[in-house]
Amino acid sequence: MGLMIESTEDGMTAEDKRRDQLLRAENSTEADAAPRIVVSHGPDATRIDIADTAAVRPGPGPGMGEDSESTPEQP
């Protein structure tokens, strides 16, 4: 199923606006505007997954325990 793209009054799609906004920040790069999610549409539901290429992922960061939000793992 294809991605629906709607243009707004200014002629920019939502994806164009997102990219434009993310690239306006000082020192931003194309990687900052890279998609971070993958949306798939099934017959009964829409699924949103984190893209394999996403630089930042949800969950504990490096060195963090699975059940800890802010306490680093002890060696």
N, C-alpha and C positions, 0 to 999 in steps of 0.2 A: 504494500500500500504506500502511496507517495506522501510526501510531506506537504501539508497545506501551507501555502505562503500567501498572506494577505498584505497588500500594500496599503499604506495609510495616506492621508492627505498630502504629505510631503514627498510621497513616492518611495519611501524607504520601507522595507519589510521589517518585521520585528527582529529578525536575525541581523539585518543591516544595522538597526539601531543598537542592538546589544553589542555588536562588534565595534561600532563607532564609540560607544560609551566606554568600553573596556580599553580601547586604544588611546583614549584622550589623556589618561594618567601619565604623568612624567615617568620616563624610563620604561614605559610599557613596550611589550614586544608582541609579535603575532601569536606566540604561545599563550599569552594572557587571554587572547580572544578565542582560543581553541575550544570547541564544544566539550563540555564536561559530562554531559548526559546523553543517553541514547533512548529515544522514545519509540516504542513499537505498539501498534494498534491491533488487537485481536478482535474476534467477533463479540466478546462479552466484556472486554476490559482493555484499558490502556496501561502499558507497563513502562516504567521509567527506571533505567539502570544507570549506574555510574559507568562512564566510558572507560575502556581499558587504557586509553591514552591520557586520562585525567591525571594531572600532576598532584592534585590534592584529593584525598579520598576520606570519606567519613570513618570514624572509629579512632582508636588510640593511635597516637603518632609513634615514630620510632623510639624505642626504649621505654614505652609506656605499657603497663600491664593491661590485660584484656578487661579486667573489672575495675580499673582505676582511671579516673578522669584526669588527675593531676599528680599522682605520686609515681615517680620513675621506678622501674623494676630494680630490685636489689640483686647484685651479682651473686 
